[in-house]
Amino acid sequence: MRTLVIGDIHGCSTALDALLERLAPGPDDTLVTLGDYVDRGPDSRGVIERLLQLEKSTQLVPILGNHEILMIDACEHQIDFEAWCAIGGRTTMESYAGAVRPDWGSVPAAHWEFIEKRCRRWFESDTHIFAHAGVNAALPLADQGDDWLFWRRFDDVHAHFSGKTVICGHTAQKSGIPGIKPGIICIDTWAYGEGWLTGFDTAAQIFIQTSQRGELRTLSLAEVLAAQPARD
């Protein structure tokens, strides 16, 4: 029984398929996905479809990301459609409607139900805390606000008082190397750009990365720590 976690996917179904093939999550494994399934990459629809399939074959724990929130807000006219398109929604609507237009009916009801009802705000295991952007270090998880869970940058996040390791995404590490600070690991490694989609085996402490370019690599925790930039 493993606990596996995947960083921000952003519509990169090619990288996701390759990563899932390598991770091979089974029915007894817990697979946590850290949100931002949609926007920016080419196949948001395909990514949600794959997550729906994974619910049937493994213990999937999907976390809500800020880009799912933005998609919901655009559909509910809380933000302007064009504003959403400008921050990544253009490719999402193209993947559903085949064109950039506010065709919300092209999004299957099962996809809305997944995003709005089954994605969690956070998840906790015996050793780790999983959240999209991070958590307020001083607050219990039940008291965490949206600002910390979905919008704060990695540099703002600090080790949680529980002593559990926080695994987050949201802040793209454009070097392609996961970011590590005491008590925190960020595995958003810019899958939709020129980076990688990162998976992490929490017990083995191995990072597995795939790309839209068809590349694959494995990094140990020691290798990732050695590649960290100096921090003040």
C-alpha positions as CSV (number, residue, x, y, z in Angstrom):
1,M,0.0,0.0,0.0
2,R,1.6,3.3,-1.2
3,T,0.7,6.9,-0.9
4,L,1.5,8.6,-4.2
5,V,1.0,12.3,-5.1
6,I,0.9,14.1,-8.5
7,G,1.5,17.8,-8.9
8,D,-0.3,20.3,-11.1
9,I,-1.3,18.7,-14.4
10,H,-2.8,21.7,-16.3
11,G,-4.3,19.8,-19.2
12,C,-1.1,17.7,-19.9
13,S,-2.7,14.4,-20.6
14,T,0.2,13.0,-22.5
15,A,2.6,13.5,-19.5
16,L,-0.2,12.2,-17.1
17,D,-0.6,9.0,-19.1
18,A,3.1,8.4,-19.1
19,L,3.4,9.1,-15.3
20,L,0.4,6.8,-14.5
21,E,2.0,4.0,-16.5
22,R,5.2,4.4,-14.5
23,L,3.5,4.8,-11.1
24,A,1.0,2.0,-11.8
25,P,-1.3,2.9,-8.9
26,G,-3.2,-0.2,-7.7
27,P,-6.5,-0.7,-5.8
28,D,-4.8,-0.5,-2.4
29,D,-2.7,2.6,-3.2
30,T,-3.8,6.1,-2.3
31,L,-3.2,8.5,-5.2
32,V,-3.4,12.2,-4.3
33,T,-3.7,14.8,-7.1
34,L,-3.0,18.3,-6.1
35,G,-5.4,20.2,-8.3
36,D,-5.0,22.5,-11.3
37,Y,-6.2,19.8,-13.7
38,V,-7.5,22.4,-16.2
39,D,-6.2,25.4,-18.0
40,R,-3.0,26.2,-19.9
41,G,-2.3,22.8,-21.3
42,P,-4.0,21.3,-24.4
43,D,-6.3,18.6,-23.0
44,S,-8.2,19.6,-19.8
45,R,-11.1,17.4,-20.9
46,G,-8.9,14.4,-21.3
47,V,-7.3,14.9,-17.9
48,I,-10.6,15.0,-16.1
49,E,-11.7,11.8,-18.0
50,R,-8.6,10.0,-16.8
51,L,-9.2,11.1,-13.2
52,L,-12.7,9.7,-13.4
53,Q,-11.3,6.4,-14.7
54,L,-8.8,6.3,-11.8
55,E,-11.6,6.5,-9.2
56,K,-12.5,3.0,-10.4
57,S,-9.1,1.5,-10.1
58,T,-7.3,3.2,-7.1
59,Q,-8.0,5.2,-4.0
60,L,-8.0,8.6,-5.7
61,V,-8.0,11.7,-3.5
62,P,-8.4,14.7,-5.8
63,I,-7.6,18.1,-4.3
64,L,-9.2,21.3,-5.6
65,G,-6.9,23.8,-7.3
66,N,-7.3,27.5,-7.9
67,H,-7.8,27.0,-11.6
68,E,-10.8,24.8,-11.0
69,I,-12.1,27.6,-8.8
70,L,-11.5,30.1,-11.6
71,M,-13.4,27.8,-14.1
72,I,-16.4,27.6,-11.8
73,D,-16.3,31.4,-11.2
74,A,-16.2,32.0,-15.0
75,C,-19.2,29.6,-15.5
76,E,-21.1,31.4,-12.8
77,H,-20.2,34.9,-14.1
78,Q,-18.2,35.7,-11.0
79,I,-15.3,36.6,-13.3
80,D,-15.4,37.7,-17.0
81,F,-15.1,34.8,-19.5
82,E,-12.4,36.6,-21.4
83,A,-10.4,37.3,-18.2
84,W,-10.5,33.5,-17.5
85,C,-9.4,32.8,-21.0
86,A,-6.4,35.1,-20.6
87,I,-5.2,33.2,-17.5
88,G,-5.4,29.7,-19.0
89,G,-9.1,29.1,-19.7
90,R,-8.7,29.4,-23.5
91,T,-7.2,26.0,-23.9
92,T,-9.8,24.5,-21.5
93,M,-12.7,25.7,-23.5
94,E,-11.1,24.6,-26.7
95,S,-10.7,21.1,-25.3
96,Y,-14.4,20.9,-24.5
97,A,-16.2,23.1,-27.2
98,G,-13.6,22.9,-30.0
99,A,-13.5,26.7,-30.0
100,V,-13.1,29.6,-27.6
101,R,-16.6,30.6,-26.7
102,P,-18.6,30.4,-23.5
103,D,-20.2,27.0,-24.2
104,W,-20.5,25.7,-20.7
105,G,-23.0,23.0,-21.8
106,S,-20.1,21.3,-23.6
107,V,-18.6,20.4,-20.2
108,P,-20.1,17.0,-19.2
109,A,-22.2,16.9,-16.0
110,A,-19.9,14.3,-14.6
111,H,-16.9,16.7,-15.0
112,W,-18.7,19.5,-13.1
113,E,-19.8,17.0,-10.4
114,F,-16.2,15.9,-10.0
115,I,-14.8,19.4,-9.8
116,E,-17.5,20.9,-7.6
117,K,-18.4,18.0,-5.3
118,R,-15.6,15.4,-5.1
119,C,-12.5,17.5,-5.1
120,R,-11.3,18.2,-1.5
121,R,-9.9,21.3,0.1
122,W,-7.0,19.3,1.7
123,F,-6.1,15.8,2.7
124,E,-4.1,14.5,5.7
125,S,-2.3,11.2,6.3
126,D,-0.4,10.0,9.3
127,T,2.7,11.7,8.0
128,H,1.8,14.2,5.4
129,I,-0.6,17.1,4.6
130,F,-1.6,17.6,1.0
131,A,-2.9,21.0,-0.2
132,H,-2.9,22.8,-3.5
133,A,-1.0,25.9,-2.5
134,G,-0.1,25.2,1.1
135,V,-1.4,25.8,4.6
136,N,-1.1,28.3,7.4
137,A,1.6,26.9,9.6
138,A,-0.2,27.9,12.8
139,L,-3.7,26.7,12.2
140,P,-5.4,23.3,12.3
141,L,-6.5,22.0,9.0
142,A,-10.2,22.5,9.7
143,D,-9.5,26.3,10.2
144,Q,-7.5,26.8,7.0
145,G,-8.8,29.6,4.7
146,D,-9.0,29.7,0.9
147,D,-6.1,32.2,0.7
148,W,-3.7,29.7,2.1
149,L,-5.1,26.6,0.5
150,F,-5.4,27.9,-3.0
151,W,-3.6,31.1,-3.6
152,R,-0.4,31.6,-1.5
153,R,2.9,31.2,-3.1
154,F,5.5,28.7,-2.0
155,D,7.8,31.3,-0.5
156,D,5.0,32.2,1.9
157,V,4.5,28.7,3.2
158,H,6.2,27.4,6.3
159,A,6.4,24.1,8.1
160,H,3.1,23.1,9.8
161,F,2.9,23.0,13.6
162,S,1.8,19.4,13.4
163,G,5.2,18.3,12.3
164,K,3.8,16.6,9.2
165,T,5.4,17.2,5.8
166,V,3.3,19.5,3.6
167,I,3.1,18.5,-0.1
168,C,1.8,21.3,-2.3
169,G,1.8,22.6,-5.9
170,H,0.6,25.9,-7.3
171,T,3.9,27.7,-7.5
172,A,5.6,26.5,-10.7
173,Q,9.2,25.5,-10.2
174,K,10.4,26.4,-13.7
175,S,13.7,24.7,-13.1
176,G,11.8,21.4,-13.3
177,I,13.2,20.5,-9.9
178,P,10.7,20.2,-7.0
179,G,11.1,22.9,-4.4
180,I,12.0,21.8,-0.9
181,K,12.0,23.8,2.3
182,P,12.0,22.4,5.9
183,G,8.8,20.5,6.3
184,I,7.4,21.4,2.8
185,I,7.8,20.0,-0.7
186,C,6.4,21.8,-3.8
187,I,5.9,19.5,-6.8
188,D,4.4,21.9,-9.4
189,T,7.3,21.6,-11.9
190,W,5.7,23.5,-14.9
191,A,4.2,20.6,-16.8
192,Y,2.4,22.9,-19.2
193,G,5.5,24.9,-20.0
194,E,9.0,23.5,-20.7
195,G,9.1,21.6,-17.4
196,W,7.8,18.2,-16.1
197,L,4.8,16.6,-14.4
198,T,6.0,15.2,-11.1
199,G,4.9,12.2,-9.1
200,F,6.2,11.5,-5.6
201,D,6.2,8.2,-3.7
202,T,6.0,9.5,-0.1
203,A,7.5,6.3,1.5
204,A,10.2,5.6,-1.1
205,Q,10.9,9.3,-1.4
206,I,11.4,9.1,-5.1
207,F,10.3,11.7,-7.6
208,I,9.2,10.4,-11.0
209,Q,8.8,13.0,-13.8
210,T,7.4,12.8,-17.3
211,S,6.9,15.5,-19.9
212,Q,4.7,16.3,-22.8
213,R,7.8,15.7,-25.0
214,G,7.8,12.0,-24.1
215,E,10.7,12.2,-21.6
216,L,11.0,10.3,-18.3
217,R,13.3,10.7,-15.4
218,T,13.6,9.6,-11.8
219,L,15.2,11.7,-9.0
220,S,16.0,10.7,-5.5
221,L,15.3,13.0,-2.6
222,A,19.0,13.5,-2.2
223,E,19.4,14.6,-5.8
224,V,16.5,17.1,-5.4
225,L,17.9,18.5,-2.2
226,A,21.3,18.9,-3.8
227,A,19.8,20.9,-6.6
228,Q,17.9,23.4,-4.4
229,P,18.9,27.1,-4.8
230,A,20.3,28.9,-1.8
231,R,17.6,30.6,0.3
232,D,18.0,33.5,2.6
